[in-house]
Amino acid sequence: MVKFRGVKSGDDHFRSLRNDYLPTFHRHADDYLQYLLKAVMLGMR
């Protein structure tokens, strides 16, 4: 549980840095990359 909290705070820190330097950052591929692993796993069945 402690490690998970550390990862989350690191993720928030990275997101704030990204938003400071690239405030208009948005990629449509980011919306679908989270499903890529699931699609690959289903394809391998």
mmCIF entry with sequence, helices, sheets and N, C-alpha, C, O atoms, coordinates in Angstrom:
data_MODEL
# 
_entry.id   MODEL 
# 
_entity.id                         1 
_entity.type                       polymer 
_entity.pdbx_number_of_molecules   1 
# 
_entity_poly.entity_id                      1 
_entity_poly.type                           'polypeptide(L)' 
_entity_poly.nstd_linkage                   no 
_entity_poly.nstd_monomer                   no 
_entity_poly.pdbx_seq_one_letter_code       MVKFRGVKSGDDHFRSLRNDYLPTFHRHADDYLQYLLKAVMLGMR 
_entity_poly.pdbx_seq_one_letter_code_can   MVKFRGVKSGDDHFRSLRNDYLPTFHRHADDYLQYLLKAVMLGMR 
_entity_poly.pdbx_strand_id                 A 
# 
loop_
_entity_poly_seq.entity_id 
_entity_poly_seq.num 
_entity_poly_seq.mon_id 
_entity_poly_seq.hetero 
1 1  MET n 
1 2  VAL n 
1 3  LYS n 
1 4  PHE n 
1 5  ARG n 
1 6  GLY n 
1 7  VAL n 
1 8  LYS n 
1 9  SER n 
1 10 GLY n 
1 11 ASP n 
1 12 ASP n 
1 13 HIS n 
1 14 PHE n 
1 15 ARG n 
1 16 SER n 
1 17 LEU n 
1 18 ARG n 
1 19 ASN n 
1 20 ASP n 
1 21 TYR n 
1 22 LEU n 
1 23 PRO n 
1 24 THR n 
1 25 PHE n 
1 26 HIS n 
1 27 ARG n 
1 28 HIS n 
1 29 ALA n 
1 30 ASP n 
1 31 ASP n 
1 32 TYR n 
1 33 LEU n 
1 34 GLN n 
1 35 TYR n 
1 36 LEU n 
1 37 LEU n 
1 38 LYS n 
1 39 ALA n 
1 40 VAL n 
1 41 MET n 
1 42 LEU n 
1 43 GLY n 
1 44 MET n 
1 45 ARG n 
# 
_struct_asym.id          A 
_struct_asym.entity_id   1 
# 
loop_
_struct_conf.conf_type_id 
_struct_conf.id 
_struct_conf.pdbx_PDB_helix_id 
_struct_conf.beg_label_comp_id 
_struct_conf.beg_label_asym_id 
_struct_conf.beg_label_seq_id 
_struct_conf.pdbx_beg_PDB_ins_code 
_struct_conf.end_label_comp_id 
_struct_conf.end_label_asym_id 
_struct_conf.end_label_seq_id 
_struct_conf.pdbx_end_PDB_ins_code 
_struct_conf.beg_auth_comp_id 
_struct_conf.beg_auth_asym_id 
_struct_conf.beg_auth_seq_id 
_struct_conf.end_auth_comp_id 
_struct_conf.end_auth_asym_id 
_struct_conf.end_auth_seq_id 
_struct_conf.pdbx_PDB_helix_class 
_struct_conf.details 
_struct_conf.pdbx_PDB_helix_length 
HELX_P HELX_P1 AA1 VAL A 2  ? TYR A 21 ? VAL A 2  TYR A 21 1 ? 20 
HELX_P HELX_P2 AA2 HIS A 28 ? LEU A 33 ? HIS A 28 LEU A 33 1 ? 6  
HELX_P HELX_P3 AA3 LEU A 36 ? MET A 44 ? LEU A 36 MET A 44 1 ? 9  
# 
_struct_conf_type.id          HELX_P 
_struct_conf_type.criteria    ? 
_struct_conf_type.reference   ? 
# 
loop_
_atom_site.group_PDB 
_atom_site.id 
_atom_site.type_symbol 
_atom_site.label_atom_id 
_atom_site.label_alt_id 
_atom_site.label_comp_id 
_atom_site.label_asym_id 
_atom_site.label_entity_id 
_atom_site.label_seq_id 
_atom_site.pdbx_PDB_ins_code 
_atom_site.Cartn_x 
_atom_site.Cartn_y 
_atom_site.Cartn_z 
_atom_site.occupancy 
_atom_site.B_iso_or_equiv 
_atom_site.pdbx_formal_charge 
_atom_site.auth_seq_id 
_atom_site.auth_comp_id 
_atom_site.auth_asym_id 
_atom_site.auth_atom_id 
_atom_site.pdbx_PDB_model_num 
ATOM 1   N N  . MET A 1 1  ? 0.823  -1.188  0.000   1.00 0.00 ? 1  MET A N  1 
ATOM 2   C CA . MET A 1 1  ? 0.000  0.000   0.000   1.00 0.00 ? 1  MET A CA 1 
ATOM 3   C C  . MET A 1 1  ? 0.871  1.258   0.000   1.00 0.00 ? 1  MET A C  1 
ATOM 4   O O  . MET A 1 1  ? 0.509  2.256   -0.623  1.00 0.00 ? 1  MET A O  1 
ATOM 5   N N  . VAL A 1 2  ? 1.981  1.223   0.670   1.00 0.00 ? 2  VAL A N  1 
ATOM 6   C CA . VAL A 1 2  ? 2.860  2.383   0.732   1.00 0.00 ? 2  VAL A CA 1 
ATOM 7   C C  . VAL A 1 2  ? 3.456  2.670   -0.634  1.00 0.00 ? 2  VAL A C  1 
ATOM 8   O O  . VAL A 1 2  ? 3.557  3.831   -1.032  1.00 0.00 ? 2  VAL A O  1 
ATOM 9   N N  . LYS A 1 3  ? 3.850  1.635   -1.356  1.00 0.00 ? 3  LYS A N  1 
ATOM 10  C CA . LYS A 1 3  ? 4.419  1.819   -2.682  1.00 0.00 ? 3  LYS A CA 1 
ATOM 11  C C  . LYS A 1 3  ? 3.398  2.440   -3.625  1.00 0.00 ? 3  LYS A C  1 
ATOM 12  O O  . LYS A 1 3  ? 3.735  3.308   -4.430  1.00 0.00 ? 3  LYS A O  1 
ATOM 13  N N  . PHE A 1 4  ? 2.155  1.997   -3.524  1.00 0.00 ? 4  PHE A N  1 
ATOM 14  C CA . PHE A 1 4  ? 1.111  2.536   -4.392  1.00 0.00 ? 4  PHE A CA 1 
ATOM 15  C C  . PHE A 1 4  ? 0.946  4.037   -4.171  1.00 0.00 ? 4  PHE A C  1 
ATOM 16  O O  . PHE A 1 4  ? 0.802  4.791   -5.133  1.00 0.00 ? 4  PHE A O  1 
ATOM 17  N N  . ARG A 1 5  ? 0.965  4.467   -2.943  1.00 0.00 ? 5  ARG A N  1 
ATOM 18  C CA . ARG A 1 5  ? 0.830  5.895   -2.657  1.00 0.00 ? 5  ARG A CA 1 
ATOM 19  C C  . ARG A 1 5  ? 1.998  6.676   -3.233  1.00 0.00 ? 5  ARG A C  1 
ATOM 20  O O  . ARG A 1 5  ? 1.821  7.785   -3.735  1.00 0.00 ? 5  ARG A O  1 
ATOM 21  N N  . GLY A 1 6  ? 3.188  6.103   -3.164  1.00 0.00 ? 6  GLY A N  1 
ATOM 22  C CA . GLY A 1 6  ? 4.368  6.766   -3.714  1.00 0.00 ? 6  GLY A CA 1 
ATOM 23  C C  . GLY A 1 6  ? 4.278  6.912   -5.216  1.00 0.00 ? 6  GLY A C  1 
ATOM 24  O O  . GLY A 1 6  ? 4.677  7.937   -5.768  1.00 0.00 ? 6  GLY A O  1 
ATOM 25  N N  . VAL A 1 7  ? 3.760  5.900   -5.880  1.00 0.00 ? 7  VAL A N  1 
ATOM 26  C CA . VAL A 1 7  ? 3.607  5.954   -7.334  1.00 0.00 ? 7  VAL A CA 1 
ATOM 27  C C  . VAL A 1 7  ? 2.571  7.003   -7.704  1.00 0.00 ? 7  VAL A C  1 
ATOM 28  O O  . VAL A 1 7  ? 2.762  7.748   -8.666  1.00 0.00 ? 7  VAL A O  1 
ATOM 29  N N  . LYS A 1 8  ? 1.504  7.070   -6.971  1.00 0.00 ? 8  LYS A N  1 
ATOM 30  C CA . LYS A 1 8  ? 0.456  8.039   -7.259  1.00 0.00 ? 8  LYS A CA 1 
ATOM 31  C C  . LYS A 1 8  ? 0.974  9.464   -7.099  1.00 0.00 ? 8  LYS A C  1 
ATOM 32  O O  . LYS A 1 8  ? 0.694  10.318  -7.940  1.00 0.00 ? 8  LYS A O  1 
ATOM 33  N N  . SER A 1 9  ? 1.718  9.730   -6.044  1.00 0.00 ? 9  SER A N  1 
ATOM 34  C CA . SER A 1 9  ? 2.220  11.090  -5.856  1.00 0.00 ? 9  SER A CA 1 
ATOM 35  C C  . SER A 1 9  ? 3.246  11.435  -6.927  1.00 0.00 ? 9  SER A C  1 
ATOM 36  O O  . SER A 1 9  ? 3.318  12.584  -7.364  1.00 0.00 ? 9  SER A O  1 
ATOM 37  N N  . GLY A 1 10 ? 4.045  10.451  -7.358  1.00 0.00 ? 10 GLY A N  1 
ATOM 38  C CA . GLY A 1 10 ? 4.986  10.681  -8.448  1.00 0.00 ? 10 GLY A CA 1 
ATOM 39  C C  . GLY A 1 10 ? 4.272  10.959  -9.743  1.00 0.00 ? 10 GLY A C  1 
ATOM 40  O O  . GLY A 1 10 ? 4.713  11.789  -10.539 1.00 0.00 ? 10 GLY A O  1 
ATOM 41  N N  . ASP A 1 11 ? 3.161  10.263  -9.963  1.00 0.00 ? 11 ASP A N  1 
ATOM 42  C CA . ASP A 1 11 ? 2.361  10.466  -11.161 1.00 0.00 ? 11 ASP A CA 1 
ATOM 43  C C  . ASP A 1 11 ? 1.760  11.872  -11.173 1.00 0.00 ? 11 ASP A C  1 
ATOM 44  O O  . ASP A 1 11 ? 1.739  12.534  -12.210 1.00 0.00 ? 11 ASP A O  1 
ATOM 45  N N  . ASP A 1 12 ? 1.279  12.316  -10.031 1.00 0.00 ? 12 ASP A N  1 
ATOM 46  C CA . ASP A 1 12 ? 0.730  13.669  -9.930  1.00 0.00 ? 12 ASP A CA 1 
ATOM 47  C C  . ASP A 1 12 ? 1.804  14.720  -10.172 1.00 0.00 ? 12 ASP A C  1 
ATOM 48  O O  . ASP A 1 12 ? 1.553  15.741  -10.812 1.00 0.00 ? 12 ASP A O  1 
ATOM 49  N N  . HIS A 1 13 ? 3.004  14.462  -9.657  1.00 0.00 ? 13 HIS A N  1 
ATOM 50  C CA . HIS A 1 13 ? 4.109  15.396  -9.849  1.00 0.00 ? 13 HIS A CA 1 
ATOM 51  C C  . HIS A 1 13 ? 4.480  15.489  -11.332 1.00 0.00 ? 13 HIS A C  1 
ATOM 52  O O  . HIS A 1 13 ? 4.685  16.582  -11.860 1.00 0.00 ? 13 HIS A O  1 
ATOM 53  N N  . PHE A 1 14 ? 4.562  14.343  -11.990 1.00 0.00 ? 14 PHE A N  1 
ATOM 54  C CA . PHE A 1 14 ? 4.879  14.337  -13.412 1.00 0.00 ? 14 PHE A CA 1 
ATOM 55  C C  . PHE A 1 14 ? 3.798  15.062  -14.215 1.00 0.00 ? 14 PHE A C  1 
ATOM 56  O O  . PHE A 1 14 ? 4.109  15.821  -15.133 1.00 0.00 ? 14 PHE A O  1 
ATOM 57  N N  . ARG A 1 15 ? 2.543  14.830  -13.871 1.00 0.00 ? 15 ARG A N  1 
ATOM 58  C CA . ARG A 1 15 ? 1.434  15.477  -14.579 1.00 0.00 ? 15 ARG A CA 1 
ATOM 59  C C  . ARG A 1 15 ? 1.500  16.992  -14.413 1.00 0.00 ? 15 ARG A C  1 
ATOM 60  O O  . ARG A 1 15 ? 1.249  17.729  -15.366 1.00 0.00 ? 15 ARG A O  1 
ATOM 61  N N  . SER A 1 16 ? 1.835  17.463  -13.212 1.00 0.00 ? 16 SER A N  1 
ATOM 62  C CA . SER A 1 16 ? 1.918  18.911  -12.999 1.00 0.00 ? 16 SER A CA 1 
ATOM 63  C C  . SER A 1 16 ? 3.099  19.508  -13.763 1.00 0.00 ? 16 SER A C  1 
ATOM 64  O O  . SER A 1 16 ? 2.990  20.612  -14.298 1.00 0.00 ? 16 SER A O  1 
ATOM 65  N N  . LEU A 1 17 ? 4.227  18.793  -13.822 1.00 0.00 ? 17 LEU A N  1 
ATOM 66  C CA . LEU A 1 17 ? 5.359  19.269  -14.623 1.00 0.00 ? 17 LEU A CA 1 
ATOM 67  C C  . LEU A 1 17 ? 4.989  19.341  -16.101 1.00 0.00 ? 17 LEU A C  1 
ATOM 68  O O  . LEU A 1 17 ? 5.287  20.326  -16.776 1.00 0.00 ? 17 LEU A O  1 
ATOM 69  N N  . ARG A 1 18 ? 4.343  18.297  -16.596 1.00 0.00 ? 18 ARG A N  1 
ATOM 70  C CA . ARG A 1 18 ? 3.930  18.265  -18.000 1.00 0.00 ? 18 ARG A CA 1 
ATOM 71  C C  . ARG A 1 18 ? 2.982  19.423  -18.304 1.00 0.00 ? 18 ARG A C  1 
ATOM 72  O O  . ARG A 1 18 ? 3.113  20.080  -19.337 1.00 0.00 ? 18 ARG A O  1 
ATOM 73  N N  . ASN A 1 19 ? 2.044  19.671  -17.421 1.00 0.00 ? 19 ASN A N  1 
ATOM 74  C CA . ASN A 1 19 ? 1.078  20.741  -17.650 1.00 0.00 ? 19 ASN A CA 1 
ATOM 75  C C  . ASN A 1 19 ? 1.715  22.121  -17.552 1.00 0.00 ? 19 ASN A C  1 
ATOM 76  O O  . ASN A 1 19 ? 1.248  23.063  -18.192 1.00 0.00 ? 19 ASN A O  1 
ATOM 77  N N  . ASP A 1 20 ? 2.775  22.251  -16.759 1.00 0.00 ? 20 ASP A N  1 
ATOM 78  C CA . ASP A 1 20 ? 3.472  23.532  -16.677 1.00 0.00 ? 20 ASP A CA 1 
ATOM 79  C C  . ASP A 1 20 ? 4.219  23.846  -17.966 1.00 0.00 ? 20 ASP A C  1 
ATOM 80  O O  . ASP A 1 20 ? 4.217  24.988  -18.425 1.00 0.00 ? 20 ASP A O  1 
ATOM 81  N N  . TYR A 1 21 ? 4.856  22.837  -18.550 1.00 0.00 ? 21 TYR A N  1 
ATOM 82  C CA . TYR A 1 21 ? 5.676  23.062  -19.739 1.00 0.00 ? 21 TYR A CA 1 
ATOM 83  C C  . TYR A 1 21 ? 4.910  22.881  -21.049 1.00 0.00 ? 21 TYR A C  1 
ATOM 84  O O  . TYR A 1 21 ? 5.244  23.505  -22.056 1.00 0.00 ? 21 TYR A O  1 
ATOM 85  N N  . LEU A 1 22 ? 3.893  22.035  -21.037 1.00 0.00 ? 22 LEU A N  1 
ATOM 86  C CA . LEU A 1 22 ? 3.084  21.797  -22.241 1.00 0.00 ? 22 LEU A CA 1 
ATOM 87  C C  . LEU A 1 22 ? 1.605  21.882  -21.876 1.00 0.00 ? 22 LEU A C  1 
ATOM 88  O O  . LEU A 1 22 ? 0.934  20.854  -21.795 1.00 0.00 ? 22 LEU A O  1 
ATOM 89  N N  . PRO A 1 23 ? 1.093  23.073  -21.656 1.00 0.00 ? 23 PRO A N  1 
ATOM 90  C CA . PRO A 1 23 ? -0.289 23.198  -21.173 1.00 0.00 ? 23 PRO A CA 1 
ATOM 91  C C  . PRO A 1 23 ? -1.338 22.697  -22.160 1.00 0.00 ? 23 PRO A C  1 
ATOM 92  O O  . PRO A 1 23 ? -2.451 22.369  -21.749 1.00 0.00 ? 23 PRO A O  1 
ATOM 93  N N  . THR A 1 24 ? -1.020 22.631  -23.434 1.00 0.00 ? 24 THR A N  1 
ATOM 94  C CA . THR A 1 24 ? -2.005 22.170  -24.412 1.00 0.00 ? 24 THR A CA 1 
ATOM 95  C C  . THR A 1 24 ? -1.739 20.727  -24.842 1.00 0.00 ? 24 THR A C  1 
ATOM 96  O O  . THR A 1 24 ? -2.197 20.306  -25.904 1.00 0.00 ? 24 THR A O  1 
ATOM 97  N N  . PHE A 1 25 ? -0.994 19.958  -24.021 1.00 0.00 ? 25 PHE A N  1 
ATOM 98  C CA . PHE A 1 25 ? -0.676 18.571  -24.350 1.00 0.00 ? 25 PHE A CA 1 
ATOM 99  C C  . PHE A 1 25 ? -1.938 17.737  -24.363 1.00 0.00 ? 25 PHE A C  1 
ATOM 100 O O  . PHE A 1 25 ? -2.654 17.669  -23.364 1.00 0.00 ? 25 PHE A O  1 
ATOM 101 N N  . HIS A 1 26 ? -2.214 17.105  -25.484 1.00 0.00 ? 26 HIS A N  1 
ATOM 102 C CA . HIS A 1 26 ? -3.310 16.148  -25.591 1.00 0.00 ? 26 HIS A CA 1 
ATOM 103 C C  . HIS A 1 26 ? -3.076 15.297  -26.819 1.00 0.00 ? 26 HIS A C  1 
ATOM 104 O O  . HIS A 1 26 ? -2.891 15.811  -27.922 1.00 0.00 ? 26 HIS A O  1 
ATOM 105 N N  . ARG A 1 27 ? -3.086 14.031  -26.625 1.00 0.00 ? 27 ARG A N  1 
ATOM 106 C CA . ARG A 1 27 ? -2.945 13.093  -27.726 1.00 0.00 ? 27 ARG A CA 1 
ATOM 107 C C  . ARG A 1 27 ? -4.116 12.136  -27.680 1.00 0.00 ? 27 ARG A C  1 
ATOM 108 O O  . ARG A 1 27 ? -4.415 11.565  -26.631 1.00 0.00 ? 27 ARG A O  1 
ATOM 109 N N  . HIS A 1 28 ? -4.778 11.957  -28.806 1.00 0.00 ? 28 HIS A N  1 
ATOM 110 C CA . HIS A 1 28 ? -5.921 11.047  -28.845 1.00 0.00 ? 28 HIS A CA 1 
ATOM 111 C C  . HIS A 1 28 ? -5.481 9.604   -28.619 1.00 0.00 ? 28 HIS A C  1 
ATOM 112 O O  . HIS A 1 28 ? -6.263 8.798   -28.115 1.00 0.00 ? 28 HIS A O  1 
ATOM 113 N N  . ALA A 1 29 ? -4.253 9.265   -28.981 1.00 0.00 ? 29 ALA A N  1 
ATOM 114 C CA . ALA A 1 29 ? -3.761 7.906   -28.764 1.00 0.00 ? 29 ALA A CA 1 
ATOM 115 C C  . ALA A 1 29 ? -3.706 7.578   -27.271 1.00 0.00 ? 29 ALA A C  1 
ATOM 116 O O  . ALA A 1 29 ? -3.881 6.419   -26.894 1.00 0.00 ? 29 ALA A O  1 
ATOM 117 N N  . ASP A 1 30 ? -3.468 8.564   -26.424 1.00 0.00 ? 30 ASP A N  1 
ATOM 118 C CA . ASP A 1 30 ? -3.412 8.326   -24.982 1.00 0.00 ? 30 ASP A CA 1 
ATOM 119 C C  . ASP A 1 30 ? -4.737 7.800   -24.445 1.00 0.00 ? 30 ASP A C  1 
ATOM 120 O O  . ASP A 1 30 ? -4.764 7.074   -23.451 1.00 0.00 ? 30 ASP A O  1 
ATOM 121 N N  . ASP A 1 31 ? -5.827 8.161   -25.097 1.00 0.00 ? 31 ASP A N  1 
ATOM 122 C CA . ASP A 1 31 ? -7.130 7.692   -24.650 1.00 0.00 ? 31 ASP A CA 1 
ATOM 123 C C  . ASP A 1 31 ? -7.283 6.188   -24.842 1.00 0.00 ? 31 ASP A C  1 
ATOM 124 O O  . ASP A 1 31 ? -8.061 5.553   -24.130 1.00 0.00 ? 31 ASP A O  1 
ATOM 125 N N  . TYR A 1 32 ? -6.553 5.609   -25.792 1.00 0.00 ? 32 TYR A N  1 
ATOM 126 C CA . TYR A 1 32 ? -6.736 4.211   -26.147 1.00 0.00 ? 32 TYR A CA 1 
ATOM 127 C C  . TYR A 1 32 ? -5.560 3.317   -25.761 1.00 0.00 ? 32 TYR A C  1 
ATOM 128 O O  . TYR A 1 32 ? -5.699 2.094   -25.767 1.00 0.00 ? 32 TYR A O  1 
ATOM 129 N N  . LEU A 1 33 ? -4.419 3.887   -25.430 1.00 0.00 ? 33 LEU A N  1 
ATOM 130 C CA . LEU A 1 33 ? -3.253 3.072   -25.079 1.00 0.00 ? 33 LEU A CA 1 
ATOM 131 C C  . LEU A 1 33 ? -3.496 2.213   -23.843 1.00 0.00 ? 33 LEU A C  1 
ATOM 132 O O  . LEU A 1 33 ? -2.899 1.145   -23.708 1.00 0.00 ? 33 LEU A O  1 
ATOM 133 N N  . GLN A 1 34 ? -4.349 2.658   -22.955 1.00 0.00 ? 34 GLN A N  1 
ATOM 134 C CA . GLN A 1 34 ? -4.618 1.889   -21.751 1.00 0.00 ? 34 GLN A CA 1 
ATOM 135 C C  . GLN A 1 34 ? -5.295 0.558   -22.065 1.00 0.00 ? 34 GLN A C  1 
ATOM 136 O O  . GLN A 1 34 ? -5.227 -0.375  -21.265 1.00 0.00 ? 34 GLN A O  1 
ATOM 137 N N  . TYR A 1 35 ? -5.947 0.462   -23.222 1.00 0.00 ? 35 TYR A N  1 
ATOM 138 C CA . TYR A 1 35 ? -6.635 -0.766  -23.609 1.00 0.00 ? 35 TYR A CA 1 
ATOM 139 C C  . TYR A 1 35 ? -5.776 -1.660  -24.491 1.00 0.00 ? 35 TYR A C  1 
ATOM 140 O O  . TYR A 1 35 ? -6.189 -2.774  -24.816 1.00 0.00 ? 35 TYR A O  1 
ATOM 141 N N  . LEU A 1 36 ? -4.603 -1.208  -24.883 1.00 0.00 ? 36 LEU A N  1 
ATOM 142 C CA . LEU A 1 36 ? -3.755 -1.959  -25.798 1.00 0.00 ? 36 LEU A CA 1 
ATOM 143 C C  . LEU A 1 36 ? -3.361 -3.313  -25.223 1.00 0.00 ? 36 LEU A C  1 
ATOM 144 O O  . LEU A 1 36 ? -3.443 -4.320  -25.926 1.00 0.00 ? 36 LEU A O  1 
ATOM 145 N N  . LEU A 1 37 ? -2.939 -3.364  -23.977 1.00 0.00 ? 37 LEU A N  1 
ATOM 146 C CA . LEU A 1 37 ? -2.528 -4.618  -23.368 1.00 0.00 ? 37 LEU A CA 1 
ATOM 147 C C  . LEU A 1 37 ? -3.680 -5.619  -23.328 1.00 0.00 ? 37 LEU A C  1 
ATOM 148 O O  . LEU A 1 37 ? -3.488 -6.802  -23.611 1.00 0.00 ? 37 LEU A O  1 
ATOM 149 N N  . LYS A 1 38 ? -4.862 -5.152  -22.982 1.00 0.00 ? 38 LYS A N  1 
ATOM 150 C CA . LYS A 1 38 ? -6.025 -6.040  -22.951 1.00 0.00 ? 38 LYS A CA 1 
ATOM 151 C C  . LYS A 1 38 ? -6.334 -6.579  -24.334 1.00 0.00 ? 38 LYS A C  1 
ATOM 152 O O  . LYS A 1 38 ? -6.667 -7.755  -24.481 1.00 0.00 ? 38 LYS A O  1 
ATOM 153 N N  . ALA A 1 39 ? -6.228 -5.737  -25.346 1.00 0.00 ? 39 ALA A N  1 
ATOM 154 C CA . ALA A 1 39 ? -6.496 -6.194  -26.709 1.00 0.00 ? 39 ALA A CA 1 
ATOM 155 C C  . ALA A 1 39 ? -5.460 -7.215  -27.163 1.00 0.00 ? 39 ALA A C  1 
ATOM 156 O O  . ALA A 1 39 ? -5.801 -8.189  -27.833 1.00 0.00 ? 39 ALA A O  1 
ATOM 157 N N  . VAL A 1 40 ? -4.215 -7.002  -26.808 1.00 0.00 ? 40 VAL A N  1 
ATOM 158 C CA . VAL A 1 40 ? -3.153 -7.956  -27.164 1.00 0.00 ? 40 VAL A CA 1 
ATOM 159 C C  . VAL A 1 40 ? -3.389 -9.293  -26.468 1.00 0.00 ? 40 VAL A C  1 
ATOM 160 O O  . VAL A 1 40 ? -3.247 -10.354 -27.076 1.00 0.00 ? 40 VAL A O  1 
ATOM 161 N N  . MET A 1 41 ? -3.747 -9.230  -25.197 1.00 0.00 ? 41 MET A N  1 
ATOM 162 C CA . MET A 1 41 ? -3.995 -10.468 -24.455 1.00 0.00 ? 41 MET A CA 1 
ATOM 163 C C  . MET A 1 41 ? -5.186 -11.234 -25.040 1.00 0.00 ? 41 MET A C  1 
ATOM 164 O O  . MET A 1 41 ? -5.143 -12.461 -25.133 1.00 0.00 ? 41 MET A O  1 
ATOM 165 N N  . LEU A 1 42 ? -6.225 -10.537 -25.425 1.00 0.00 ? 42 LEU A N  1 
ATOM 166 C CA . LEU A 1 42 ? -7.365 -11.218 -26.042 1.00 0.00 ? 42 LEU A CA 1 
ATOM 167 C C  . LEU A 1 42 ? -6.982 -11.788 -27.409 1.00 0.00 ? 42 LEU A C  1 
ATOM 168 O O  . LEU A 1 42 ? -7.463 -12.856 -27.789 1.00 0.00 ? 42 LEU A O  1 
ATOM 169 N N  . GLY A 1 43 ? -6.148 -11.105 -28.129 1.00 0.00 ? 43 GLY A N  1 
ATOM 170 C CA . GLY A 1 43 ? -5.707 -11.582 -29.432 1.00 0.00 ? 43 GLY A CA 1 
ATOM 171 C C  . GLY A 1 43 ? -4.836 -12.815 -29.338 1.00 0.00 ? 43 GLY A C  1 
ATOM 172 O O  . GLY A 1 43 ? -4.802 -13.623 -30.265 1.00 0.00 ? 43 GLY A O  1 
ATOM 173 N N  . MET A 1 44 ? -4.133 -12.970 -28.233 1.00 0.00 ? 44 MET A N  1 
ATOM 174 C CA . MET A 1 44 ? -3.254 -14.127 -28.052 1.00 0.00 ? 44 MET A CA 1 
ATOM 175 C C  . MET A 1 44 ? -4.006 -15.386 -27.611 1.00 0.00 ? 44 MET A C  1 
ATOM 176 O O  . MET A 1 44 ? -3.445 -16.481 -27.629 1.00 0.00 ? 44 MET A O  1 
ATOM 177 N N  . ARG A 1 45 ? -5.240 -15.236 -27.225 1.00 0.00 ? 45 ARG A N  1 
ATOM 178 C CA . ARG A 1 45 ? -6.024 -16.397 -26.775 1.00 0.00 ? 45 ARG A CA 1 
ATOM 179 C C  . ARG A 1 45 ? -6.309 -17.335 -27.868 1.00 0.00 ? 45 ARG A C  1 
ATOM 180 O O  . ARG A 1 45 ? -6.957 -18.358 -27.651 1.00 0.00 ? 45 ARG A O  1 
# 
